């Protein structure tokens, strides 16, 4: 299904689940769904400003988000309200599930940030992942999560992250 038509894009609810509970839910426009990858666009859904030190997410920012049904991550292209690329925020997740108008993704704590020029590549939240208990409760998922983070980092450091998004 493609949402690239003259009509208004279909609306979805993106639902991020963490540790079995809904962490956040926000509306997004469906841009494309090729059966494997779902692409949506949404404004910053957080309350106010979230300052990480290396990037700020704030009202007016626009996220173009790429979710896969067969990969253990999602990639979010982050742009300021004026269109300037801030970078890419990559969440390590279980494969996405689209059911009706709900796109559900389970966050597995690990993240990767890639700055706009590609030189700032940061692994995030490895401490949260370590204490999550996933390695004990679901070793297969934990191994897939670590492998996904390694894959994304290698792509980012090699300049190939953009190839995922074309």
ZATOR-371085 format. One record per residue: residue number from 0; residue in three letters; x, y negated, z negated of N, C-alpha, C, O, CB in turn. Coordinates in steps of 0.1 Angstrom, whole numbers, plus 5000, padded with zeros to 4 digits. Last residue first. Glycine has a CB too. Layout:
R   n res  n.X  n.Y  n.Z ca.X ca.Y ca.Z  c.X  c.Y  c.Z  o.X  o.Y  o.Z cb.X cb.Y cb.Z
R NUM ALA    X    Y    Z    X    Y    Z    X    Y    Z    X    Y    Z    X    Y    Z
...
This chain:
R   n res  n.X  n.Y  n.Z ca.X ca.Y ca.Z  c.X  c.Y  c.Z  o.X  o.Y  o.Z cb.X cb.Y cb.Z
R 165 UNK 5161 4949 4982 5157 4947 4996 5147 4957 5000 5143 4956 5012 5169 4947 5005
R 164 UNK 5170 4956 4957 5159 4948 4958 5154 4944 4972 5144 4937 4974 5162 4935 4950
R 163 UNK 5193 4971 4959 5182 4977 4953 5169 4969 4955 5158 4975 4956 5184 4979 4937
R 162 UNK 5211 4952 4968 5207 4962 4977 5195 4970 4972 5186 4975 4980 5218 4972 4980
R 161 UNK 5219 4937 4945 5209 4932 4955 5204 4942 4965 5193 4940 4970 5215 4920 4962
R 160 UNK 5239 4952 4934 5226 4952 4927 5215 4947 4937 5204 4951 4937 5226 4943 4915
R 159 UNK 5265 4953 4944 5255 4960 4951 5241 4960 4945 5232 4967 4949 5258 4974 4953
R 158 UNK 5289 4945 4932 5281 4935 4940 5270 4941 4948 5264 4935 4957 5291 4930 4950
R 157 UNK 5300 4960 4913 5304 4962 4927 5297 4953 4937 5300 4954 4949 5302 4977 4931
R 156 UNK 5287 4953 4890 5301 4950 4891 5307 4952 4905 5316 4945 4909 5309 4959 4881
R 155 UNK 5261 4964 4897 5263 4950 4895 5278 4946 4896 5281 4936 4903 5258 4946 4881
R 154 UNK 5267 4992 4899 5261 4984 4911 5264 4969 4909 5268 4963 4919 5246 4987 4912
R 153 UNK 5275 4997 4873 5284 4999 4884 5280 4992 4897 5288 4986 4904 5285 5014 4887
R 152 UNK 5252 4990 4859 5264 4983 4857 5274 4984 4868 5280 4975 4873 5271 4987 4843
R 151 UNK 5234 5010 4869 5232 4996 4872 5244 4987 4869 5247 4978 4877 5220 4991 4862
R 150 UNK 5247 5033 4859 5245 5032 4874 5243 5017 4877 5249 5011 4886 5233 5040 4878
R 149 UNK 5247 5030 4831 5260 5031 4838 5258 5028 4853 5266 5021 4859 5266 5045 4836
R 148 UNK 5219 5030 4828 5226 5018 4824 5240 5018 4831 5244 5008 4837 5228 5017 4809
R 147 UNK 5214 5057 4836 5208 5045 4843 5215 5032 4841 5217 5024 4850 5193 5044 4840
R 146 UNK 5228 5071 4817 5232 5072 4831 5226 5061 4839 5233 5056 4848 5227 5086 4836
R 145 UNK 5212 5064 4794 5226 5060 4795 5231 5061 4809 5239 5052 4814 5235 5069 4786
R 144 UNK 5188 5076 4802 5189 5062 4799 5203 5057 4800 5206 5046 4806 5183 5059 4785
R 143 UNK 5194 5103 4804 5189 5096 4816 5190 5081 4814 5194 5074 4823 5175 5100 4819
R 142 UNK 5200 5108 4777 5210 5110 4787 5206 5102 4800 5215 5096 4806 5212 5125 4790
R 141 UNK 5174 5103 4766 5186 5095 4761 5197 5096 4772 5203 5086 4775 5191 5100 4748
R 140 UNK 5159 5123 4778 5156 5109 4781 5168 5100 4777 5171 5091 4784 5143 5105 4773
R 139 UNK 5172 5146 4766 5171 5144 4781 5169 5130 4785 5175 5124 4794 5160 5153 4787
R 138 UNK 5167 5142 4738 5181 5141 4744 5181 5140 4759 5190 5133 4764 5189 5153 4740
R 137 UNK 5147 5131 4719 5145 5134 4734 5158 5132 4740 5161 5123 4747 5134 5124 4740
R 136 UNK 5155 5129 4693 5141 5133 4696 5139 5136 4710 5130 5145 4713 5132 5121 4692
R 135 UNK 5182 5122 4694 5178 5134 4686 5164 5138 4690 5162 5150 4691 5178 5130 4671
R 134 UNK 5183 5100 4710 5193 5110 4713 5189 5123 4705 5192 5134 4710 5207 5106 4709
R 133 UNK 5165 5083 4698 5161 5089 4710 5171 5101 4713 5166 5111 4719 5161 5080 4722
R 132 UNK 5170 5067 4676 5168 5081 4674 5164 5089 4686 5162 5101 4685 5156 5083 4664
R 131 UNK 5176 5040 4675 5163 5044 4679 5159 5059 4677 5148 5062 4675 5161 5041 4694
R 130 UNK 5202 5033 4671 5194 5036 4659 5180 5040 4662 5172 5043 4654 5193 5023 4650
R 129 UNK 5212 5030 4697 5218 5040 4688 5209 5043 4676 5209 5055 4671 5232 5034 4683
R 128 UNK 5196 5010 4707 5194 5023 4713 5200 5033 4703 5194 5044 4701 5202 5024 4726
R 127 UNK 5206 4988 4692 5192 4992 4690 5190 5007 4695 5183 5015 4689 5183 4983 4698
R 126 UNK 5232 4988 4703 5230 4990 4688 5216 4995 4686 5214 5004 4678 5233 4978 4680
R 125 UNK 5228 4980 4729 5233 4994 4726 5231 4998 4712 5230 5009 4708 5247 4995 4731
R 124 UNK 5219 4955 4737 5210 4963 4728 5215 4977 4726 5207 4986 4723 5197 4963 4733
R 123 UNK 5234 4952 4769 5227 4946 4758 5220 4957 4750 5216 4968 4755 5217 4936 4762
R 122 UNK 5262 4944 4790 5253 4955 4784 5247 4950 4771 5254 4944 4763 5262 4969 4782
R 121 UNK 5266 4920 4814 5265 4923 4800 5256 4935 4797 5245 4935 4801 5261 4911 4792
R 120 UNK 5283 4901 4836 5276 4914 4835 5277 4919 4821 5288 4921 4816 5282 4925 4845
R 119 UNK 5289 4875 4855 5286 4877 4840 5277 4890 4840 5265 4889 4842 5279 4865 4834
R 118 UNK 5292 4874 4882 5304 4876 4874 5301 4879 4859 5309 4885 4853 5313 4864 4875
R 117 UNK 5269 4868 4897 5273 4882 4896 5286 4885 4888 5290 4896 4886 5276 4887 4910
R 116 UNK 5257 4844 4896 5268 4845 4905 5274 4859 4905 5284 4862 4912 5279 4835 4902
R 115 UNK 5236 4848 4877 5233 4845 4891 5245 4847 4900 5243 4851 4912 5229 4830 4891
R 114 UNK 5244 4877 4856 5242 4863 4859 5241 4860 4874 5244 4869 4882 5254 4855 4853
R 113 UNK 5228 4904 4844 5237 4900 4855 5234 4886 4858 5223 4882 4864 5235 4910 4868
R 112 UNK 5223 4925 4816 5221 4911 4822 5232 4909 4833 5243 4912 4831 5222 4900 4811
R 111 UNK 5206 4954 4807 5218 4948 4813 5214 4934 4819 5203 4933 4825 5223 4958 4825
R 110 UNK 5196 4974 4779 5194 4964 4789 5207 4960 4795 5218 4963 4790 5187 4952 4783
R 109 UNK 5179 4999 4759 5191 4995 4766 5187 4984 4777 5177 4986 4784 5199 5006 4772
R 108 UNK 5152 5006 4751 5161 4997 4743 5173 4992 4751 5177 4980 4748 5166 5004 4731
R 107 UNK 5133 5017 4767 5142 5026 4760 5154 5018 4753 5164 5024 4750 5148 5037 4769
R 106 UNK 5100 5010 4774 5113 5005 4771 5121 5014 4763 5116 5019 4752 5112 4991 4765
R 105 UNK 5078 5023 4797 5083 5025 4783 5097 5020 4782 5106 5026 4788 5081 5040 4779
R 104 UNK 5052 5007 4815 5066 5010 4814 5070 5012 4800 5067 5003 4791 5074 4999 4821
R 103 UNK 5024 5006 4836 5029 5009 4822 5044 5014 4823 5047 5022 4831 5021 5020 4815
R 102 UNK 5002 4987 4851 5016 4992 4853 5022 4994 4840 5025 4984 4833 5024 4982 4863
R 101 UNK 4969 4989 4859 4978 4988 4848 4991 4994 4852 4992 5006 4857 4973 4995 4835
R 100 UNK 4948 4992 4876 4954 4979 4876 4964 4977 4864 4967 4966 4860 4944 4968 4875
R  99 UNK 4954 5025 4882 4944 5014 4884 4951 5001 4885 4960 4999 4894 4934 5014 4873
R  98 UNK 4985 5030 4871 4972 5036 4870 4961 5025 4871 4960 5017 4862 4970 5044 4856
R  97 UNK 5018 5036 4875 5007 5027 4879 4994 5034 4879 4992 5044 4886 5010 5021 4893
R  96 UNK 5046 5039 4856 5033 5046 4859 5023 5035 4863 5020 5027 4854 5029 5055 4848
R  95 UNK 5082 5041 4859 5069 5034 4857 5057 5042 4862 5059 5051 4870 5070 5021 4866
R  94 UNK 5105 5061 4840 5099 5057 4853 5085 5051 4851 5077 5055 4842 5098 5070 4862
R  93 UNK 5116 5045 4810 5112 5057 4817 5106 5052 4830 5103 5041 4832 5101 5065 4808
R  92 UNK 5142 5020 4812 5129 5025 4809 5127 5039 4814 5134 5044 4823 5118 5015 4815
R  91 UNK 5162 4993 4808 5163 5008 4809 5150 5013 4804 5146 5010 4792 5175 5014 4802
R  90 UNK 5160 4963 4826 5155 4971 4815 5157 4986 4818 5154 4990 4829 5140 4968 4811
R  89 UNK 5178 4936 4836 5175 4950 4839 5172 4957 4826 5179 4958 4816 5188 4957 4846
R  88 UNK 5176 4905 4849 5175 4912 4836 5171 4926 4840 5160 4928 4846 5165 4905 4827
R  87 UNK 5196 4884 4868 5188 4896 4868 5188 4903 4855 5199 4905 4849 5193 4906 4879
R  86 UNK 5194 4848 4872 5201 4861 4872 5191 4872 4872 5179 4870 4875 5210 4862 4859
R  85 UNK 5185 4823 4880 5192 4824 4867 5200 4837 4867 5211 4837 4861 5182 4823 4856
R  84 UNK 5181 4805 4910 5183 4819 4904 5191 4818 4891 5202 4812 4890 5191 4828 4914
R  83 UNK 5158 4779 4913 5172 4783 4910 5173 4797 4904 5166 4799 4894 5179 4772 4902
R  82 UNK 5131 4772 4914 5136 4782 4923 5150 4786 4921 5155 4796 4928 5134 4777 4937
R  81 UNK 5122 4755 4894 5126 4749 4906 5132 4759 4917 5136 4754 4928 5137 4738 4903
R  80 UNK 5118 4773 4873 5107 4767 4879 5110 4761 4893 5102 4760 4901 5100 4758 4870
R  79 UNK 5144 4798 4877 5138 4787 4870 5126 4782 4878 5124 4785 4890 5149 4776 4869
R  78 UNK 5141 4834 4880 5143 4821 4886 5137 4810 4877 5126 4811 4871 5137 4820 4900
R  77 UNK 5152 4866 4878 5147 4855 4870 5151 4842 4877 5162 4839 4880 5153 4856 4856
R  76 UNK 5142 4898 4887 5149 4886 4892 5143 4874 4885 5131 4872 4885 5148 4885 4908
R  75 UNK 5145 4927 4870 5137 4915 4870 5146 4904 4875 5156 4900 4868 5131 4912 4856
R  74 UNK 5142 4962 4873 5151 4950 4875 5142 4938 4877 5132 4938 4885 5160 4952 4888
R  73 UNK 5141 4992 4854 5134 4981 4862 5144 4969 4863 5152 4967 4854 5120 4977 4856
R  72 UNK 5148 5027 4852 5151 5013 4850 5141 5004 4858 5134 5009 4867 5165 5009 4853
R  71 UNK 5150 5054 4861 5149 5051 4847 5153 5036 4844 5160 5033 4834 5158 5060 4839
R  70 UNK 5129 5062 4889 5142 5058 4883 5139 5053 4869 5128 5050 4865 5148 5046 4892
R  69 UNK 5105 5067 4902 5115 5078 4901 5128 5074 4895 5138 5081 4897 5117 5084 4915
R  68 UNK 5090 5045 4903 5083 5057 4897 5093 5068 4896 5090 5078 4889 5072 5061 4906
R  67 UNK 5103 5013 4895 5104 5025 4903 5097 5036 4895 5097 5037 4883 5118 5029 4905
R  66 UNK 5099 4978 4898 5097 4990 4890 5097 5002 4899 5091 5002 4910 5084 4989 4882
R  65 UNK 5108 4945 4898 5109 4957 4906 5109 4969 4896 5117 4971 4888 5122 4957 4915
R  64 UNK 5096 4912 4896 5100 4925 4889 5098 4937 4898 5089 4938 4905 5091 4926 4877
R  63 UNK 5104 4880 4894 5100 4890 4904 5105 4903 4899 5117 4905 4897 5105 4886 4919
R  62 UNK 5094 4855 4873 5101 4868 4873 5095 4876 4885 5083 4878 4886 5099 4875 4860
R  61 UNK 5100 4821 4867 5092 4831 4874 5101 4843 4876 5112 4843 4879 5089 4825 4889
R  60 UNK 5097 4795 4842 5105 4806 4849 5095 4816 4856 5084 4818 4851 5114 4813 4838
R  59 UNK 5078 4781 4828 5081 4777 4842 5089 4787 4849 5090 4787 4862 5088 4764 4841
R  58 UNK 5092 4785 4796 5080 4782 4804 5084 4776 4818 5093 4768 4818 5070 4773 4797
R  57 UNK 5122 4805 4797 5114 4794 4793 5102 4792 4802 5101 4797 4813 5122 4781 4792
R  56 UNK 5152 4820 4788 5139 4822 4794 5129 4812 4789 5128 4811 4776 5134 4837 4792
R  55 UNK 5185 4813 4791 5173 4809 4784 5161 4813 4793 5161 4809 4805 5173 4794 4781
R  54 UNK 5217 4829 4786 5206 4825 4795 5194 4822 4786 5192 4827 4775 5202 4837 4805
R  53 UNK 5235 4832 4766 5240 4833 4780 5229 4829 4790 5233 4827 4802 5246 4846 4782
R  52 UNK 5217 4828 4745 5230 4822 4744 5236 4822 4758 5243 4812 4762 5239 4831 4735
R  51 UNK 5191 4834 4747 5200 4845 4744 5214 4841 4742 5223 4848 4739 5199 4855 4756
R  50 UNK 5161 4820 4739 5175 4816 4742 5184 4828 4737 5186 4831 4725 5179 4803 4735
R  49 UNK 5131 4816 4749 5139 4827 4743 5153 4824 4748 5156 4826 4760 5134 4841 4748
R  48 UNK 5104 4793 4743 5118 4796 4749 5124 4807 4742 5123 4809 4729 5126 4783 4748
R  47 UNK 5070 4803 4742 5080 4793 4742 5093 4797 4749 5093 4804 4759 5083 4790 4727
R  46 UNK 5064 4836 4744 5059 4824 4737 5071 4815 4736 5082 4818 4730 5054 4827 4723
R  45 UNK 5066 4852 4777 5069 4850 4762 5064 4837 4757 5059 4828 4764 5084 4851 4760
R  44 UNK 5063 4854 4803 5052 4858 4795 5054 4856 4780 5045 4858 4772 5048 4872 4798
R  43 UNK 5070 4836 4832 5076 4840 4819 5064 4842 4809 5056 4833 4807 5085 4829 4813
R  42 UNK 5048 4847 4858 5055 4837 4851 5061 4842 4838 5056 4853 4833 5046 4824 4848
R  41 UNK 5055 4874 4882 5047 4868 4870 5055 4856 4864 5068 4856 4865 5045 4879 4860
R  40 UNK 5051 4898 4907 5056 4885 4903 5048 4879 4892 5035 4880 4892 5057 4875 4915
R  39 UNK 5062 4931 4916 5052 4922 4910 5059 4908 4908 5071 4908 4907 5045 4927 4898
R  38 UNK 5065 4962 4932 5071 4948 4930 5059 4939 4926 5049 4938 4933 5078 4943 4943
R  37 UNK 5073 4995 4929 5062 4985 4928 5069 4972 4925 5077 4971 4916 5052 4989 4916
R  36 UNK 5084 5023 4948 5087 5010 4941 5076 5001 4941 5069 4999 4951 5100 5004 4947
R  35 UNK 5069 5044 4959 5080 5047 4950 5084 5034 4941 5086 5035 4929 5093 5051 4957
R  34 UNK 5048 5033 4972 5046 5046 4967 5058 5050 4958 5056 5059 4949 5046 5056 4979
R  33 UNK 5053 5007 4977 5056 5016 4988 5054 5031 4984 5058 5040 4991 5070 5014 4993
R  32 UNK 5038 4978 4971 5039 4991 4965 5041 5001 4976 5031 5004 4984 5026 4994 4956
R  31 UNK 5040 4943 4964 5042 4954 4973 5042 4967 4964 5046 4967 4952 5056 4953 4981
R  30 UNK 5030 4924 4946 5035 4919 4959 5037 4931 4969 5034 4929 4981 5049 4913 4957
R  29 UNK 5006 4917 4923 5012 4928 4930 5017 4923 4944 5009 4918 4952 5002 4940 4932
R  28 UNK 5011 4894 4897 5006 4896 4911 5013 4907 4917 5026 4908 4917 5007 4883 4919
R  27 UNK 5003 4900 4863 5012 4898 4874 5005 4900 4887 4995 4907 4888 5024 4908 4872
R  26 UNK 4997 4894 4828 4992 4896 4842 5003 4893 4852 5012 4885 4849 4980 4886 4844
R  25 UNK 5011 4915 4801 5009 4902 4808 5004 4904 4823 5007 4915 4829 5022 4894 4809
R  24 UNK 5019 4926 4770 5011 4928 4782 5009 4915 4788 5006 4905 4781 4997 4935 4778
R  23 UNK 5043 4942 4748 5037 4930 4755 5029 4934 4767 5032 4945 4773 5049 4920 4759
R  22 UNK 5043 4966 4733 5051 4954 4729 5046 4941 4735 5045 4931 4728 5066 4957 4733
R  21 UNK 5024 4992 4721 5024 4981 4731 5032 4969 4726 5029 4964 4716 5010 4977 4735
R  20 UNK 5043 5019 4709 5034 5008 4707 5035 4998 4718 5046 4996 4724 5036 5001 4693
R  19 UNK 5064 5038 4712 5050 5043 4711 5039 5032 4710 5027 5035 4709 5048 5052 4701
R  18 UNK 5087 5023 4714 5085 5031 4703 5070 5035 4701 5065 5035 4690 5090 5024 4690
R  17 UNK 5070 5001 4736 5083 5004 4729 5080 5012 4716 5071 5008 4709 5091 4991 4726
R  16 UNK 5057 4992 4767 5056 5000 4755 5069 5002 4749 5079 5005 4756 5048 5014 4758
R  15 UNK 5043 4968 4786 5056 4973 4781 5054 4979 4768 5049 4973 4758 5067 4961 4780
R  14 UNK 5023 4964 4813 5023 4968 4799 5036 4974 4795 5040 4985 4800 5011 4978 4796
R  13 UNK 5009 4942 4835 5022 4949 4832 5021 4952 4817 5020 4942 4809 5035 4941 4836
R  12 UNK 4981 4943 4853 4986 4940 4840 4998 4949 4838 4998 4961 4840 4975 4944 4828
R  11 UNK 4976 4928 4885 4979 4939 4877 4982 4934 4863 4985 4922 4861 4991 4947 4882
R  10 UNK 4959 4916 4914 4964 4914 4900 4965 4927 4893 4957 4936 4894 4954 4904 4893
R   9 UNK 4968 4913 4948 4961 4920 4937 4967 4917 4924 4979 4915 4923 4960 4936 4940
R   8 UNK 4972 4881 4964 4977 4894 4959 4968 4900 4949 4962 4893 4941 4992 4893 4954
R   7 UNK 4948 4869 4987 4954 4867 4974 4959 4881 4969 4952 4891 4970 4945 4861 4963
R   6 UNK 4954 4875 5021 4946 4875 5009 4954 4873 4997 4966 4875 4997 4938 4888 5008
R   5 UNK 4973 4879 5040 4968 4865 5038 4959 4864 5026 4957 4853 5021 4961 4860 5051
R   4 UNK 4996 4902 5026 4986 4898 5035 4982 4884 5032 4987 4878 5023 4974 4908 5034
R   3 UNK 5012 4924 5011 5017 4913 5019 5007 4909 5029 5008 4913 5041 5031 4916 5025
R   2 UNK 5009 4946 4996 5002 4934 4992 5006 4922 5000 5002 4911 4996 5003 4932 4977
R   1 UNK 5006 4978 5008 5013 4966 5008 5004 4955 5004 4993 4954 5008 5019 4963 5022
R   0 UNK 5008 5012 5000 5000 5000 5000 5009 4988 5000 5018 4987 4992 4990 5000 4988
